[in-house]
Amino acid sequence: MNNNPNDLLHGLTLKTIVNKLVEFYGWEELGKKVNINCFNFDPSVNSSLKFLRKEYWARIKVEKLYIKTFLAEEALALKEQEKEEK
């Protein structure tokens, strides 16, 4: 994760990202959306974190899913709110 305050994930730990995705999707659906073994075979947060910290390509996929799932909707809602206030 980048330490740039303009980074969408600024201030979020990888553990928080994984936990929120698991809470939202569950392991089975998360494994379908990001097809990596740590989500599909005997998944746990700790094993997933260990893998994602080693494999940058997998971490990027998980971070993109988090942004798409949680932050894209927030950005759209803010834009709509700004339009209504004008």
N, C-alpha and C positions, 0 to 999 in steps of 0.2 A: 504494500500500500504506500502511496506517495504521501509525504508530509505537507504537501501544498494545501493551504486552506481552500483553494478553489476546486480541489479534488472532491468529487461527489461522495467519496467514501471517507473523507477526512474525519478522524476521531472514532471510527468504527474499527473494532478489532476483527480479525478473521473468525475468532470464536463467536462473536456476536452475529456476524453474517451467517455462519453455518447454522447456529441455533435458530435464528429467525426463519431461515429457509426451511429447516426441518419442521419447525412449528407450523409454518404456513402450508407446505406441500406434503410433509411426511416423507419418510425415507424412500418409499417405493416410487412416488411421483418425482421426487428429486432425482433419483437414479435414472428415470426416463428422460428428464430434462437435461441432465448433465451425466452422460453415460460413462461413469468411471467406477471402477471396482469398489472403491471405499464407500460408495453410496449403495451399491447393489449387493454386496456379499458381506454379511455379518457387520452391518454399519454401526459406527459409534462416532460421537463427536471427536473423541481423542484420536482415533485412527484416521479420521478424515483430516483433522488439523495436521497431523504428522505428514500425511501424503501431500496435502495442499501447500505446505511450507517448503517441500522439496521440489515439487513439480509446478513451475511457474505457469505453464500453459493451462493446467487444470484450475489453478487459482483464478486466472483471468476469466475462464468460463463461469466459475462460481460468482465472481464479482459482477460480471455482466448480467447474469441472471438476477442477482440481488437488485441491481440498478433498474433493470426492466420491470421487476416485480413490484418493488416498493417506491423507488424514486421517480420513475417516469410518470406514474399516476399523480404523485404529489406536484410535480412540475406542471402538468396539464391543469390540475385544479387551481394552482396559483395563477396561471395565465388566464383562466376563465374568471377568476375573482378580480384580477386586475382589469379585465375588459368590462366587467359589470360596474366597477367603481368609477370608470371614466364617463 
